[in-house]
């Protein structure tokens, strides 16, 4: 998981949702840690871009990432000191890792 800060004090990075090997699953989550400035009142969002270049998102190309955006719901929560959780829900079983982007203010 990576993290960057821009001049507007928006923190951003990426993480991987790992649905595992076949037969896969339809609900996964990942904890994003190292966010020392995050507060329980911070606004956090996660989204999927049509790319496959994020390190660790093995097995899926940019097209599959773009299609996934219409098949999965992402939620962010469980904000505590230094970390938060991204959860992905889908009506279908998926396998392997998909990259997600996140931002918080």
Protein Blocks (a to p, Z undefined) as FASTA:
>chain_A
ZZdddfkopacddddddebjaebjabdcdddehilkbcfkbccdddddddfkbghiahia
fklmmmmmmmcccddehiaehiacdddddfbdcehjdddddddZZ
